[in-house]
Amino acid sequence: MARNLSNLRNIGVAAHIDAGKTTVSERILYFTGKSYKIGEVHDGTAVMDYLPEEQERGITITSAATTCPWKQYTLNLIDTPGHVDFTIEVERSLRVLDGAIAVFCAVGGVEAQSETVWQQASRYNVPRLCFINKCDRAGADFESVVNEIRNRLGANPVAIQLPMGMGSEFKGQIDLIEMKAFFYEESDVATDIRVEEIPAKYAEVAAQARHDMIEAVASVDDELMSKYIHEHDITNDDIKAALRRQTIQNRVQPALCGSALKHVGIQPLLDAVGDYLPSPLDMPPVEGLERVGSDKKAARDCSDEAPFCGLVFKIISDQHGDLYFMRVYSGTLTQGSRVLNTSRDKKEIVSRMLEMHAKQRIKRETAEAGDIVALIGPKYSLTGDTLCDPKHPIVLEAMTFPDPVISMSIEPASAAERDKLGEALGVLRREDPTFRSNFDAETGQTIISGMGELHLEVLRNKLTRDMGIQVRVGTPRVAYKETITTAGEAEGRFIRQTGGHGQFGVVYLKVEPLPEEMHEEGPVVFVNKIKQGAIPREYISSVEEGVHDAASMGPLSGYPMVNVLVTLLDGKYHPVDSSDIAFVQAGSIGFKAAVAKASPVFLEPIMRLEVLVPDAFLGAVSGDLNSRRAEIIGMESRGSYRKLTSKVPLASMFGYTTVLRSLTQGRGTCTMEPLTYSMVPAEVAAKMATV
């Protein structure tokens, strides 16, 4: 039977940690009939949290994909992590999705990672629904959370439901479009909804809320506004159509409420996914370039008849062959096809295709426009690569990945483990673009880097438990960087005469702080101002290579240098003895000498920290933060709690969660995410330089 693309929804569930994303996903699987037993995060039985590490910790670490039916719709669903250490999982999922459910806690509201997730979705223009979860918890406040979404995220949430009661009084929702009340059976699994008239005590509030909803949608939708100002009858279908148009345009975000743990509000949420989130046909044609480095643009319509193209957004290493998760944007891909990886100019063979349900696999013969599938067979592809029809090349926009902020040393426990460790690190790098590893020749150790303490701990457990490699690990350390604060000039001279053909290269370099508007051009920007052929053109790239080699290890403690503008002013060459090697060495020598005159300093990663703490412990927590060089930039009340927002150096935050628990009798919680890099204070830098 021919499928109807207009009924396909590629959606993700994303939110701050502990807002209830995976619980929402588990309820969706149950109510759509995809699973017959409800998995619970707190019991370690969640279908979408299938890794042992996820089940032990009760958190999502890797995004999981599944396909499930709801009424006439087919949902491709991705459950994403909430912990900031695994933010790349959210980033690459949102890159390939058409819509998202943003989950907010009715008590916690908009939290640190909520903002990060929202910005990621905005970067990829992903339409969203807002589901305000945990309305049955003490301190829940639906209206307050909707206002926070509007004020803190710069969004335009439109409530299409109202909760009947909050906290222990929460009984269900009022649908402001149909103007009906939804009550749920008191049972372990509240599958039955009783649709009744709105209770008298909520009638006035509901009427006003419906009026506000229509006004809010009409203010951004010309068609509805025309009916509104001319006082024509506005039907429920008119409201739904306008909401759908403006949600897809990202001008409004319908807001719903419920309690996923109590199974309340999931069926109406699924209805809203079908009613308001886009199908692949509602999205504009995907755009890219004809080839890497080309300026000529190309586009593909979401159609089975168009030439095939897809984007690899995730790789999982597996004993039976790596799984390459791909979103098909156009065309049809059949098993056994040969495709072109335009990002690397390599031919790939798709030997098998699978539809994923978390860790379960269903064999597929073909994949069509709009589908999300896993491939087995490619060898060269990496996350963010484009696969397409070799006769119709296109390169889709790649993804950008944040730099790691923390690292630690790792060594094989025996010589026999050394080769196995090298292969395993290669596997982890393919799977996780935010993971880095490099060999330190001076110490003989391998340094692995990631996004946080938890990230490194999970990576270490993958090596030891999943891959069976015995390793010794050092303590985590901060990924510092180095830069300069003033300008400096120096000569780089590399002249060797050993009889016969020698080496000759002389350069004059100037280094200075890189202007802020040029920071996106790279950590070290090289500018050539050679005039009248003082150095032949073919040696300029060699000088630049030497500069970048030297910049990879700064003069203070060997950390990479950033935000440096290097200008090649002048130089000398010899018609016989000059060579590429000579100018690489001269560039390196000149850069180091110029940097030494330019007042080099350390930079350290600064984190944005949010702490939720009971009022009684505010003083103790504030005092502890001050001792960690934290700068408190905001404080707000949340019932009997205070939320502190601060900027704090990562170096002083190791083990902070344990300290916070002891200071607050286990009642305080915190979240932390990378914010920026900042100059290390002189007294701290002096200690670092002597280490």
JOJO-V652713 format. One line per field, one symbol per residue. ss: DSSP state (H for helix, E for strand, L for the rest). psi: psi as a letter, one per 30 degrees, with the letter a starting at -180 (. if undefined). burial: # if it has 9 or more other ideal C-beta (glycine too) atoms within 8 Angstrom, else .. A space follows every 10 residues. Layout:
ss = ???
psi = ???
burial = ???
//
This chain:
ss = LLLLHHHEEE EEEEELLLLL HHHHHHHHHH HLLLLLLLLL LLLLLLLLLL LHHHHHHLLL LLLEEEEEEE LLEEEEEEEL LLLHHHHHHH HHHHHHLLEE EEEEELLLEL LHHHHHHHHH HHHLLLEEEE EEELLLLLLL LHHHHHHHHH HHHLLLEEEL EEEELLHHHL LEEEELLLLE EEEELLLLLL LLEEEELLLH HHHHHHHHHH HHHHHHHHLL LHHHHHHHHL LLLLLHHHHH HHHHHHHHLL LLEEEEELEH HHLELHHHHH HHHHHHLLLH HHLLLEEEEL LLLLLLEEEE LLLLLLLLEE EEEEEELLLL LLEEEEEEEE LEEELLLEEE ELLLLEEEEL LEEEEEELLE EEEELEEELL LEEEEELLLL LLLLLEEELL LLLLEELLLL LLLLLEEEEE EELLHHHHHH HHHHHHHHHH HLLLLEEEEE LLLLEEEEEE LLHHHHHHHH HHHHHHLLLL EEELLLEELL EEEELLLEEE EEEEEELLLL LLEEEEEEEE EEELLHHHHH HLLEEEEELL LLLLLLHHHH HHHHHHHHHH HLLLLLLLLL ELLEEEEEEE EELLLLLLLH HHHHHHHHHH HHHHHHLLLE EEEEEEEEEE EEEEHHHHHH HHHHHHHLLL EEEEEEEELL EEEEEEEEEH HHLLLHHHHH HHHLLLLLEE EEEEEEEEEL LHHHHHHHHH L
psi = kkljffgkjj llkkllkgfg eeeeeeeeee ffgekfkkkk effggkefif keeeeefglk ekkkklklkj bglkkjkkkl lfkffhffee efefeglfll jjkkkfefbj lefeeeeeee eeeghjkkkk jjlhffkkgk jeeeeeeeee effgaikjkg lkkjllbffj falkjfefhl kjkkkjleji fkkjjllkke ffeeeeeeee eeeeeeeeff jeeeeeeefg hlkjleeeee eeeeefeefg fljkkllaje eggkgeeeee eeeeeflllf ffklkklale lkflfklllk likfflkkkl kjfkkkkkfg kkkjkkkjel akklkglklk jffghkklkj elkkkkicfl kkkkelklkf ljlkkkelef klkflkklkf fikkjlkllk klklfklllk kkfleffeee eeeeeeeeee ejffklklkj eefglkkkka fleeeeeeee eeeeeefhkk lkkakklkil llalfllkkl kjkjkkjgkb kakkkkljkk klkkkefgef flejkkkkgk lghekkeffe feeeeeeeee ffjlfegglk klhkkkkjel lllkfefkle eefeeeeeee eeeeeffgik lkkkkkljkk kjkkefgeee eeeeeefghk jkfkklkibg lkjkklkkke fggkgeeeee eefghgfkll kklkeaklkk leeeeeeeff .
burial = ....#.#### #######.## ########## ##.##...## #..#.##### ..###..### ########## ..######## ########## ########## ########## ########.# ##.#.##### #######..# ##..##.### ..#.###### ####.##..# .######.## ####.....# .......##. .##..#..## .#######.# #.######.. ...#...### ########.# .######### ..####.### ####.##### ..#..##### .......#.# .#...##### ######.... .######### ###.#.#.## ####.#.### .#######.. #..#.##### ########.. ########## .#####..#. .#.####### ##....##.# #..##.#### #######..# ....###### ###.##.### ####..#.#. #..#.#.### #####..### #####..... .######### ####...#.. ...###...# ...##...## .######### #..#.##.## ##.######. #.#...###. .######### ########.# ########## ####..##.# ##.##..#.# .#.....#.. ########## .##..#..## #.##...#.# ####.....# ...##..#.. .
//
